[in-house]
Amino acid sequence: MTFTTDRTSLTEGEVIEINWNCSDADRVELSIDNGYKATVLPLENSGAKRFRLNRSKGKTHLTMTAWVAGKSYSKTIKVAVKEIPVTRAEAVDQKGNPMGRLGEWWNQRVLPKWQAMCTGRNAAWQAMPPNKRMAARLLIFLGLLGLVSVIAPWLFSLGLLGLMIYLAWVLLKK
């Protein structure tokens, strides 16, 4: 029985080729054990196959077993599998400038929800009664007004005047 591989070390995702010849065998099997899962494949008595080794706990054991007249013979080749290097993806804005984690969080979590709420595409917003929608708008406006008034206190009175005009418009509209 002959059983060889084209290499004994590789990086995850690379291809390994095995060659074997068990001419007198009644049955031939190949077992591939990567440390997570073992797979057994029936094979012809001789030939070559290529396998992509995607995941391993450092070593993958390739075991060729041949049965001749009721007796089994096996040979194992250990292949060292290095973990593929992982690079962190980097988010960029519309201009291609890298964003920090805060900008990433804002663009992925907060901005889509805010846009959906503001444009009325959000099903929960649409299902909300009109008086609750009004209360939510007022709450958002007052929160923003409070934040802005910390920076420029004179804007607080201007914001309250704007709020009063908006509420008067809502009352007269109906």
Secondary structure, DSSP 8 states (H G I E B T S, - for coil): -EEEES-SEEETT-EEEEEEE-TT-SEEEEEEE-SS-EEEEEE-SEEEEEEE----SSEEEEEEEEEETTEEEEEEEEEEEE---------B-TTS-B--HHHHHIIIIIHHHHHHHHHT--HHHHHS-HHHHHHHHHHHHHHHHHHHHHH-THHHHHHHHHHHHHHHHHHHH-
